[in-house]
């Protein structure tokens, strides 16, 4: 599809500028350096947990329930099951 772009959160966090440049190119918007350094960036980053930390916050029962509903999609997208501790 030429009207679909997948952006992985991990890529956005690991290399914000490259990810945003790619998105800008896709939507035909000029990239601006201000996109990678908004005034509230430090505050936003401080509030975020590390990538994948959600797995540590859920109980084993919750992780199994998540796998029942979304496990196939996680696999399809290249991720391990929710209950796999990475």
Sine and cosine of phi, psi and omega as CSV:
sin_phi,cos_phi,sin_psi,cos_psi,sin_omega,cos_omega
0.00,0.00,0.70,-0.71,0.01,-1.00
-1.00,0.00,-0.04,1.00,0.01,-1.00
-0.92,-0.39,0.40,0.91,-0.02,-1.00
-0.72,-0.69,0.70,-0.71,0.07,-1.00
-0.67,-0.74,0.75,-0.66,0.04,-1.00
-0.98,-0.17,0.79,-0.61,0.05,-1.00
-0.87,-0.49,0.87,-0.49,0.01,-1.00
-1.00,0.10,0.75,-0.67,-0.01,-1.00
-0.82,0.58,-0.67,0.74,-0.01,-1.00
-0.85,0.52,-0.64,0.77,0.02,-1.00
-0.93,0.36,-0.63,0.77,0.02,-1.00
-0.89,0.45,-0.63,0.78,0.01,-1.00
-0.96,0.27,-0.69,0.72,-0.08,-1.00
-0.94,0.33,-0.62,0.78,-0.04,-1.00
-0.59,-0.81,0.97,0.26,-0.10,-1.00
-0.82,0.57,-0.72,0.69,-0.07,-1.00
-0.89,0.47,-0.73,0.68,-0.01,-1.00
-0.88,0.47,-0.69,0.72,0.00,-1.00
-0.88,0.47,-0.71,0.70,-0.01,-1.00
-0.93,0.36,-0.58,0.81,0.07,-1.00
-0.89,0.46,-0.64,0.77,0.02,-1.00
-0.90,0.43,-0.70,0.72,0.03,-1.00
-0.89,0.45,-0.71,0.70,0.01,-1.00
-0.86,0.51,-0.68,0.73,0.05,-1.00
-0.88,0.48,-0.64,0.77,-0.02,-1.00
-0.91,0.43,-0.66,0.75,-0.03,-1.00
-1.00,-0.09,0.15,0.99,0.06,-1.00
0.84,0.54,0.75,0.66,0.04,-1.00
-0.86,-0.51,0.69,-0.72,0.00,-1.00
-0.92,0.38,0.74,-0.68,0.04,-1.00
-0.95,0.30,0.63,-0.78,0.05,-1.00
-0.77,-0.64,0.74,-0.68,-0.01,-1.00
-0.80,0.60,-0.50,0.87,0.00,-1.00
-0.88,0.48,-0.35,0.94,0.01,-1.00
-0.91,0.41,-0.50,0.86,-0.04,-1.00
-0.99,-0.10,-0.11,0.99,-0.01,-1.00
-0.67,-0.74,0.84,0.54,0.04,-1.00
-0.91,0.41,0.43,-0.90,-0.05,-1.00
-0.82,0.57,-0.53,0.85,-0.06,-1.00
-1.00,-0.08,0.22,0.97,-0.07,-1.00
-0.86,0.51,-0.73,0.68,-0.03,-1.00
-0.87,0.50,-0.66,0.75,0.02,-1.00
-0.91,0.42,-0.67,0.75,0.02,-1.00
-0.90,0.43,-0.72,0.70,-0.01,-1.00
-0.90,0.44,-0.59,0.80,0.01,-1.00
-0.91,0.42,-0.51,0.86,-0.03,-1.00
-0.99,0.15,-0.27,0.96,-0.04,-1.00
-1.00,0.01,0.60,-0.80,0.10,-0.99
-1.00,0.09,0.28,-0.96,0.07,-1.00
-0.86,0.51,0.42,-0.91,0.04,-1.00
-0.82,0.57,0.76,-0.65,0.03,-1.00
1.00,0.06,-0.04,1.00,-0.04,-1.00
-0.91,0.42,-0.35,0.94,0.00,-1.00
-0.85,0.53,-0.52,0.85,0.00,-1.00
-0.90,0.45,-0.54,0.84,-0.02,-1.00
-0.97,0.23,-0.34,0.94,-0.06,-1.00
-1.00,0.06,-0.30,0.95,-0.04,-1.00
-0.99,-0.11,0.51,-0.86,0.06,-1.00
-0.96,0.27,0.32,-0.95,0.07,-1.00
-0.82,0.57,-0.60,0.80,0.03,-1.00
-0.91,0.42,-0.67,0.74,0.03,-1.00
-0.91,0.41,-0.63,0.77,0.03,-1.00
-0.90,0.44,-0.66,0.75,0.05,-1.00
-0.89,0.46,-0.67,0.75,0.03,-1.00
-0.89,0.45,-0.64,0.77,0.04,-1.00
-0.89,0.46,-0.69,0.72,0.01,-1.00
-0.87,0.48,-0.60,0.80,0.02,-1.00
-0.87,0.49,-0.63,0.77,-0.06,-1.00
-1.00,0.03,-0.71,0.71,-0.14,-0.99
-0.89,-0.46,0.06,1.00,-0.07,-1.00
-0.86,0.51,-0.67,0.75,-0.01,-1.00
-0.90,0.44,-0.65,0.76,0.00,-1.00
-0.93,0.38,-0.64,0.77,0.07,-1.00
-0.83,0.55,-0.73,0.68,0.01,-1.00
-0.88,0.47,-0.68,0.74,0.00,-1.00
-0.88,0.48,-0.54,0.84,-0.01,-1.00
-1.00,0.00,0.04,1.00,0.08,-1.00
1.00,-0.03,0.24,0.97,0.01,-1.00
-0.98,-0.20,0.39,-0.92,0.10,-0.99
-0.98,0.22,0.23,-0.97,-0.01,-1.00
-0.87,0.49,0.36,-0.93,-0.01,-1.00
-0.88,0.47,-0.56,0.83,-0.07,-1.00
-0.99,0.15,-0.13,0.99,0.05,-1.00
-0.98,0.22,0.84,-0.55,0.02,-1.00
-1.00,0.10,0.90,-0.43,-0.04,-1.00
-0.98,-0.19,0.00,0.00,0.00,0.00
